[in-house]
Structure formats: structure tokens, C-alpha cells
Amino acid sequence: MSDYIVGVDEVGRGSLVGSAVVCAFRSDDEFFQTLPFDIVDSKKISHKKRQLIYDFFTSNKSLNFSYKIVVAKQKEIEQKNIHLAILDSMAKAVTGISKITDHIIIDGKFLPPELEKYHAKTLVKADLKIKQVSAASIIAKVYRDKILEKLHSIESFYEWNKNAGYGTKNHLRAITNIGISKFHRKTYQPISKLITKLST
């Protein structure tokens, strides 16, 4: 019987807006040989292909794979800080689908303390090396993009449907011209700096 691997990745750490999304994806390596497409890091494929892969995973129930999405909400990020909020979300995602015998690989350098009893390790750029992490990155990316599209439908002038909340030139210009929204992370620069400036 093949070993099962749980790959974990997050999306939205550096965004100025809204939630961050963590996904844990569980399968064996042989599973990827059965797919009608190749799985690579979400940043290496087009928006259209990410959506097709996301739709496949979300519409096909299988004993050969499973995934768990956990959302670190804006309020949690502001209260805990982004680092702790993501670690907590990673722990929840992993414990939600994994078995104690699974091998867990987390993209990055930091391991949630709750996972020390598991066969868990961190790996920098795991989304480029481990298929399960790549799959997790695709699911998390598409899921978060959908969240930002909803926020964009409420406040379209920041162009969150294009920049995903990151500090692009147009986004920062809109913040300067219009101010911040209730969806901006108040503890992030330049948001926190702007709040301080307005209050003085």
C-alpha cells in the first residue's frame, strides 16, 4: 500500500485585504498518474487551467484523495498576526483530513506546534516539488480568488479582481485617493501607517 502524503499551502499572506486561505491535500503519489492533466504550482499555470483543476477536485468525490480548506479571516489576522493565523489554519486543515501515519509536508519554514506528533516537516518551495502541495496551492488560490471577486463586487475601485488585494501600483493609488475600506487589514502597512496619519 502506497504512503499517503498531505501537502499544505497557503494563499494571501502578503495581501492587504481580507482572508488568507490554507488548503491541505491528501493522496498517494500514484493518484496523480490517473489525472487528465499535470499538477504544478498554481503560479506556473493560467487562471483558466487553475479553474479547470479546481472544478475537477471539487466535483469529484474519491477515496483516492481528499482536501480541507481553512480560512484565516481578516479579524483573526488582525488579532493574532498573519503568521500565527496561518499556522493555526494549517493545523486545523491537517488534523481535519490526515491520519497519524500520513507524511505531512508544509510549504515554507514553520511547523505548527500541533503537528509535532505527526510525521510532519516543512519544505521551502514545496509547491514546486511535491504534487500534493501543488494541488493544495491550486485549490487555495482559486478559492481565495473567489473571495476577492465577491469583495470586488462590493468595492470595485480597488480592482481586487485583478490584484487579489496585493499592493500593486493601482491598488495603492486607490487607497491614497479614496482611503481604506473595511476589508483592508488594519495592522498591515501601508494601511496602519495611513490610519495613524489620519488620526493625527
Helices and strands as residue ranges (DSSP letters): E 5-11, E 20-27, G 29-34, G 42-44, H 47-59, E 65-72, H 74-80, H 82-97, E 103-107, G 113-115, E 119-123, G 126-128, H 131-154, G 156-158, H 160-163, H 169-178, H 191-199
